Amino acid sequence: MSKYIHIQEAAYEANMQLPKLNLVIFTFGNVSAADRDLGVFAIKPSGVPYEDLTPAKMVIVDFEGKTVEGNLRPSSDTLTHAVLYKHWDKINGIVHTHSTYATAWAQAQRDIPIFGTTHADHTTNDIPCAPPMDDEMIKGDYEYQTGFQIMNHFKEKGLSYEETEMVLVGNHAPFTWGKTPAKAVYNSAVCEAVAQMAFLTEQIRNDSPRLKDALIQKHFERKHGPNSYYGQ
């Protein structure tokens, strides 16, 4: 049995959640699961239908993006995952989908505004949309540069990847992450739900106001603050 079976199983279980949550169709999307001590992550193989996946088919890759174990090609987005794992050391799971509403906001090159308390339960900021990469980055190592495009945008906006665990890449689609692969999947589902709510909010009222600061802080702090009281 592979010494990586624990992250292969975690990646498999997380990937299988994506179609169940209606976050992917066909072979769109991928999840990875990292082991920091071993310096590797397991990721979905490229182009393999979800119904054909098994834990053993999850490809093991190091934080430089090089395959360590596995006979299949890893996801085409592997280098984006590798860059984020290498530079953001508090995350152990990453999800990339082309979910409908979040992708629509990405295609519009728009942040998802913080309109309501559902959004504020998860982050105090608009969900950021990084701009499309410039032509030189696109012509270069595209997936590798996508990771830097995300990180550079967070730096420019003064955002913390530990507080805002989701991003849109302009004209592309969302990425989310978390301390576990399961949390990254949760964040992917939340991103899609909030994107849909924000879209509908603007249809009902195109000048809808942002959620006021007092409510943003209240809802975020009650779940994530030092005196949080949400849940058991």
Backbone hydrogen bonds in HBPLUS format (Angstrom, degrees):
<---DONOR---> <-ACCEPTOR-->    atom                        ^
c    i                          cat <-CA-CA->   ^        H-A-AA   ^      H-
h    n   atom  resd res      DA  || num        DHA   H-A  angle D-A-AA Bond
n    s   type  num  typ     dist DA aas  dist angle  dist       angle   num
A0005-ILE N   A0002-SER O   3.23 MM   3  5.35 162.8  2.26 112.1 112.0     1
A0007-ILE N   A0004-TYR O   3.04 MM   3  5.74 127.6  2.33 117.5 128.9     2
A0008-GLN N   A0004-TYR O   3.00 MM   4  6.22 154.1  2.07 153.2 160.6     3
A0009-GLU N   A0005-ILE O   2.83 MM   4  5.93 159.5  1.87 149.7 153.9     4
A0010-ALA N   A0006-HIS O   3.14 MM   4  6.24 153.4  2.21 132.0 139.6     5
A0011-ALA N   A0007-ILE O   2.84 MM   4  5.91 160.8  1.88 143.4 148.5     6
A0012-TYR N   A0008-GLN O   2.89 MM   4  6.03 157.8  1.94 144.4 151.2     7
A0013-GLU N   A0009-GLU O   2.92 MM   4  6.08 173.7  1.92 153.4 155.0     8
A0014-ALA N   A0010-ALA O   3.04 MM   4  6.14 158.6  2.08 144.3 150.5     9
A0015-ASN N   A0011-ALA O   2.85 MM   4  6.00 161.1  1.89 150.0 155.5    10
A0016-MET N   A0012-TYR O   2.96 MM   4  6.17 156.1  2.01 154.0 160.3    11
A0017-GLN N   A0014-ALA O   3.11 MM   3  5.28 145.9  2.23 101.5 111.6    12
A0018-LEU N   A0015-ASN O   3.12 MM   3  5.58 145.3  2.24 109.3 118.1    13
A0021-LEU N   A0017-GLN O   2.92 MM   4  6.07 142.6  2.07 152.7 161.9    14
A0023-LEU N   A0018-LEU O   2.94 MM   5  5.17 168.2  1.95 159.8 155.9    15
A0022-ASN N   A0019-PRO O   3.04 MM   3  4.86 160.3  2.08 102.9 107.4    16
A0028-PHE N   A0025-ILE O   2.97 MM   3  5.75 161.6  2.00 151.8 153.0    17
A0030-ASN N   A0096-HIS O   2.84 MM  66  5.39 146.2  1.95 149.9 158.5    18
A0096-HIS N   A0030-ASN O   2.91 MM  66  5.39 160.0  1.95 160.6 164.5    19
A0032-SER N   A0094-ILE O   2.93 MM  62  5.39 151.4  2.01 151.4 159.1    20
A0094-ILE N   A0032-SER O   3.31 MM  62  5.39 152.6  2.39 129.2 135.5    21
A0033-ALA N   A0042-ALA O   2.86 MM   9  5.23 148.2  1.96 144.1 154.6    22
A0042-ALA N   A0033-ALA O   2.79 MM   9  5.23 157.6  1.84 147.6 149.9    23
A0034-ALA N   A0092-ASN O   2.89 MM  58  4.78 171.1  1.90 134.9 136.7    24
A0035-ASP N   A0040-VAL O   2.85 MM   5  5.63 166.4  1.87 165.5 163.9    25
A0039-GLY N   A0035-ASP O   2.88 MM   4  5.97 124.7  2.20 141.0 157.5    26
A0040-VAL N   A0035-ASP O   3.31 MM   5  5.63 155.2  2.38 146.5 148.3    27
A0041-PHE N   A0061-VAL O   2.76 MM  20  5.41 150.9  1.84 155.7 165.8    28
A0061-VAL N   A0041-PHE O   2.83 MM  20  5.41 164.5  1.85 159.6 164.7    29
A0043-ILE N   A0059-VAL O   2.93 MM  16  5.35 149.5  2.02 140.9 150.4    30
A0059-VAL N   A0043-ILE O   2.92 MM  16  5.35 148.9  2.02 164.9 155.2    31
A0075-SER N   A0044-LYS O   2.94 MM  31  5.77 128.6  2.21 162.5 158.1    32
A0046-SER N   A0073-ARG O   2.87 MM  27  5.84 161.0  1.90 145.3 151.4    33
A0052-ASP N   A0049-PRO O   2.95 MM   3  5.43 152.3  2.03 113.2 122.1    34
A0053-LEU N   A0050-TYR O   3.16 MM   3  5.31 165.0  2.19 108.1 112.7    35
A0057-LYS N   A0054-THR O   3.07 MM   3  5.35 144.3  2.21 106.4 116.6    36
A0058-MET N   A0055-PRO O   3.09 MM   3  5.56 160.8  2.13 113.8 119.8    37
A0060-ILE N   A0069-GLU O   2.88 MM   9  4.96 165.1  1.90 159.4 160.5    38
A0068-VAL N   A0060-ILE O   2.69 MM   8  5.36 169.0  1.70 142.0 145.8    39
A0069-GLU N   A0060-ILE O   3.25 MM   9  4.96 161.5  2.29 126.8 128.1    40
A0062-ASP N   A0066-LYS O   2.90 MM   4  5.47 159.5  1.94 148.0 152.1    41
A0065-GLY N   A0062-ASP O   2.86 MM   3  5.37 161.8  1.89 117.8 123.3    42
A0078-THR N   A0075-SER O   3.04 MM   3  5.28 158.9  2.08 117.9 118.3    43
A0080-THR N   A0077-ASP O   3.01 MM   3  5.49 130.7  2.27 112.0 124.9    44
A0081-HIS N   A0077-ASP O   3.29 MM   4  6.70 159.3  2.34 154.9 160.5    45
A0082-ALA N   A0078-THR O   2.89 MM   4  6.19 160.9  1.93 153.9 159.9    46
A0083-VAL N   A0079-LEU O   3.00 MM   4  6.12 161.7  2.04 145.2 148.7    47
A0084-LEU N   A0080-THR O   3.17 MM   4  6.40 165.5  2.19 151.3 154.8    48
A0085-TYR N   A0081-HIS O   2.91 MM   4  6.15 165.7  1.93 159.9 164.0    49
A0086-LYS N   A0082-ALA O   2.92 MM   4  6.04 160.0  1.96 149.4 155.2    50
A0087-HIS N   A0083-VAL O   3.14 MM   4  6.29 151.4  2.22 148.0 154.2    51
A0088-TRP N   A0084-LEU O   2.81 MM   4  5.54 151.5  1.89 150.0 157.0    52
A0092-ASN N   A0178-GLY O   2.91 MM  86  6.27 160.1  1.95 149.7 154.1    53
A0093-GLY N   A0178-GLY O   3.24 MM  85  5.44 131.5  2.49 155.4 148.7    54
A0178-GLY N   A0093-GLY O   3.06 MM  85  5.44 139.9  2.22 148.7 148.9    55
A0095-VAL N   A0176-THR O   2.82 MM  81  5.19 166.4  1.84 146.0 147.9    56
A0176-THR N   A0095-VAL O   2.88 MM  81  5.19 158.8  1.93 148.6 154.2    57
A0103-THR N   A0099-SER O   2.93 MM   4  5.79 154.9  2.00 154.8 162.8    58
A0104-ALA N   A0100-THR O   2.96 MM   4  6.15 145.2  2.09 140.7 150.6    59
A0105-TRP N   A0101-TYR O   3.10 MM   4  6.45 156.2  2.16 150.9 155.5    60
A0106-ALA N   A0102-ALA O   3.03 MM   4  6.33 153.9  2.10 142.9 150.7    61
A0107-GLN N   A0103-THR O   2.78 MM   4  6.05 153.0  1.85 150.1 157.6    62
A0108-ALA N   A0104-ALA O   3.00 MM   4  6.24 136.7  2.19 139.1 150.7    63
A0108-ALA N   A0105-TRP O   3.15 MM   3  4.99 125.8  2.46  90.6 104.9    64
A0110-ARG N   A0105-TRP O   3.12 MM   5  5.55 175.1  2.12 153.8 155.1    65
A0109-GLN N   A0106-ALA O   2.94 MM   3  4.87 152.4  2.02 100.1 108.7    66
A0171-ASN N   A0106-ALA O   2.70 MM  65  5.20 170.9  1.71 122.4 120.4    67
A0112-ILE N   A0127-ILE O   2.97 MM  15  4.97 157.2  2.02 138.7 144.0    68
A0127-ILE N   A0112-ILE O   3.05 MM  15  4.97 148.5  2.15 140.8 141.3    69
A0211-LEU N   A0114-ILE O   2.91 MM  97  6.06 176.2  1.91 151.6 152.3    70
A0120-ALA N   A0116-GLY O   3.19 MM   4  6.53 160.1  2.23 142.5 148.4    71
A0121-ASP N   A0117-THR O   2.85 MM   4  5.98 131.8  2.08 143.4 153.8    72
A0122-HIS N   A0119-HIS O   2.99 MM   3  5.69 160.8  2.03 118.1 124.3    73
A0123-THR N   A0119-HIS O   3.18 MM   4  6.46 146.3  2.30 148.5 158.4    74
A0168-LEU N   A0128-PRO O   2.83 MM  40  6.14 159.1  1.88 157.8 163.0    75
A0130-ALA N   A0168-LEU O   2.78 MM  38  6.12 153.7  1.85 165.6 156.5    76
A0170-GLY N   A0130-ALA O   2.68 MM  40  5.53 153.6  1.75 152.7 162.1    77
A0138-ILE N   A0134-ASP O   3.07 MM   4  6.37 159.1  2.12 154.0 160.6    78
A0139-LYS N   A0135-ASP O   2.88 MM   4  6.06 157.2  1.93 150.0 155.8    79
A0140-GLY N   A0136-GLU O   3.03 MM   4  6.09 127.6  2.32 134.8 147.9    80
A0140-GLY N   A0137-MET O   3.22 MM   3  5.06 134.7  2.44  91.3 103.8    81
A0142-TYR N   A0140-GLY O   3.06 MM   2  5.54 119.9  2.44 108.4  92.1    82
A0145-GLN N   A0141-ASP O   2.85 MM   4  6.01 162.7  1.87 162.9 168.9    83
A0146-THR N   A0142-TYR O   2.94 MM   4  6.19 137.0  2.13 143.3 155.5    84
A0147-GLY N   A0144-TYR O   3.24 MM   3  5.64 130.2  2.50 104.8 115.2    85
A0149-GLN N   A0145-GLN O   2.81 MM   4  6.09 148.8  1.90 150.4 160.4    86
A0150-ILE N   A0146-THR O   3.07 MM   4  6.33 154.2  2.14 148.4 153.6    87
A0151-MET N   A0147-GLY O   3.08 MM   4  6.36 168.9  2.09 149.1 151.8    88
A0152-ASN N   A0148-PHE O   2.77 MM   4  5.76 164.3  1.79 149.9 154.8    89
A0153-HIS N   A0149-GLN O   3.13 MM   4  6.14 151.1  2.22 136.3 143.7    90
A0154-PHE N   A0150-ILE O   3.12 MM   4  6.44 157.7  2.17 151.3 156.9    91
A0155-LYS N   A0151-MET O   3.00 MM   4  6.27 156.3  2.05 148.7 155.4    92
A0156-GLU N   A0152-ASN O   2.89 MM   4  6.12 160.8  1.93 149.6 154.5    93
A0157-LYS N   A0153-HIS O   2.99 MM   4  6.13 151.3  2.07 147.1 154.5    94
A0158-GLY N   A0154-PHE O   2.96 MM   4  5.91 111.9  2.44 135.4 151.1    95
A0159-LEU N   A0154-PHE O   2.88 MM   5  4.95 158.8  1.93 148.8 150.5    96
A0158-GLY N   A0155-LYS O   3.19 MM   3  5.05 150.5  2.28  97.2 106.0    97
A0163-GLU N   A0160-SER O   3.19 MM   3  5.38 140.7  2.35 100.6 110.8    98
A0164-THR N   A0160-SER O   2.90 MM   4  6.03 175.0  1.90 162.8 164.4    99
A0177-TRP N   A0165-GLU O   3.11 MM  12  5.44 153.5  2.19 140.5 140.8   100
A0167-VAL N   A0175-PHE O   2.91 MM   8  5.48 150.3  2.00 164.2 169.7   101
A0175-PHE N   A0167-VAL O   2.92 MM   8  5.48 156.9  1.97 155.1 160.4   102
A0169-VAL N   A0173-ALA O   3.03 MM   4  5.48 153.3  2.11 131.9 139.6   103
A0172-HIS N   A0169-VAL O   2.79 MM   3  5.28 147.5  1.90 144.4 146.0   104
A0184-ALA N   A0180-THR O   3.06 MM   4  6.36 151.8  2.14 147.7 155.8   105
A0185-VAL N   A0181-PRO O   2.97 MM   4  6.30 151.8  2.05 149.4 156.5   106
A0186-TYR N   A0182-ALA O   2.93 MM   4  6.21 159.3  1.98 146.0 152.1   107
A0187-ASN N   A0183-LYS O   2.87 MM   4  6.11 158.5  1.91 147.6 153.0   108
A0188-SER N   A0184-ALA O   2.98 MM   4  6.23 141.7  2.13 138.1 148.6   109
A0188-SER N   A0185-VAL O   3.04 MM   3  4.95 119.3  2.43  93.0 108.7   110
A0189-ALA N   A0185-VAL O   2.99 MM   4  6.35 156.0  2.05 154.9 160.3   111
A0190-VAL N   A0186-TYR O   2.91 MM   4  6.21 156.9  1.97 151.0 158.2   112
A0191-CYS N   A0187-ASN O   2.84 MM   4  5.97 160.3  1.88 145.3 150.7   113
A0192-GLU N   A0188-SER O   3.11 MM   4  6.33 159.1  2.15 144.4 149.2   114
A0193-ALA N   A0189-ALA O   2.98 MM   4  6.20 160.4  2.01 147.8 153.4   115
A0194-VAL N   A0190-VAL O   2.84 MM   4  6.01 169.8  1.86 161.5 163.7   116
A0195-ALA N   A0191-CYS O   2.93 MM   4  6.01 152.0  2.01 143.0 151.3   117
A0196-GLN N   A0192-GLU O   3.00 MM   4  6.25 153.5  2.08 146.4 152.7   118
A0197-MET N   A0193-ALA O   2.94 MM   4  6.23 162.2  1.98 150.7 155.8   119
A0198-ALA N   A0194-VAL O   2.87 MM   4  6.02 160.6  1.91 149.1 154.3   120
A0199-PHE N   A0195-ALA O   3.02 MM   4  6.17 154.9  2.09 142.5 149.2   121
A0200-LEU N   A0196-GLN O   2.99 MM   4  6.26 165.7  2.02 153.9 157.1   122
A0201-THR N   A0197-MET O   2.84 MM   4  6.02 152.2  1.92 146.9 155.6   123
A0202-GLU N   A0198-ALA O   3.09 MM   4  6.33 157.9  2.14 147.7 151.6   124
A0203-GLN N   A0199-PHE O   3.13 MM   4  6.45 137.0  2.32 139.6 151.8   125
A0203-GLN N   A0200-LEU O   3.09 MM   3  4.97 125.5  2.40  91.5 106.3   126
A0204-ILE N   A0200-LEU O   2.99 MM   4  6.28 152.5  2.07 151.7 158.1   127
A0205-ARG N   A0201-THR O   2.94 MM   4  6.13 159.4  1.98 150.0 156.3   128
A0208-SER N   A0205-ARG O   3.19 MM   3  5.35 140.3  2.35 123.5 118.0   129
A0215-LEU N   A0212-LYS O   3.07 MM   3  5.67 124.7  2.39 114.3 126.5   130
A0216-ILE N   A0212-LYS O   3.07 MM   4  6.37 154.3  2.14 149.8 157.7   131
A0217-GLN N   A0213-ASP O   2.93 MM   4  6.15 173.0  1.94 161.8 161.4   132
A0218-LYS N   A0214-ALA O   3.01 MM   4  6.08 157.4  2.06 140.2 147.2   133
A0219-HIS N   A0215-LEU O   3.01 MM   4  6.02 172.5  2.02 147.5 149.7   134
A0220-PHE N   A0216-ILE O   3.04 MM   4  6.16 159.9  2.08 150.9 157.0   135
A0221-GLU N   A0217-GLN O   2.87 MM   4  5.76 164.6  1.89 148.1 153.4   136
A0222-ARG N   A0218-LYS O   3.03 MM   4  6.04 151.0  2.12 143.9 151.1   137
A0223-LYS N   A0220-PHE O   3.22 MM   3  5.59 147.0  2.33 105.5 114.6   138
A0224-HIS N   A0220-PHE O   2.83 MM   4  5.89 150.4  1.91 151.1 161.2   139
A0225-GLY N   A0221-GLU O   2.79 MM   4  4.06 148.3  1.89 113.0 119.1   140
A0229-TYR N   A0222-ARG O   2.94 MM   7  5.56 142.4  2.09 132.8 139.1   141
A0230-TYR N   A0222-ARG O   3.05 MM   8  5.94 142.1  2.20 169.9 162.5   142
A0228-SER N   A0225-GLY O   3.09 MM   3  4.97 145.8  2.21 118.7 113.2   143
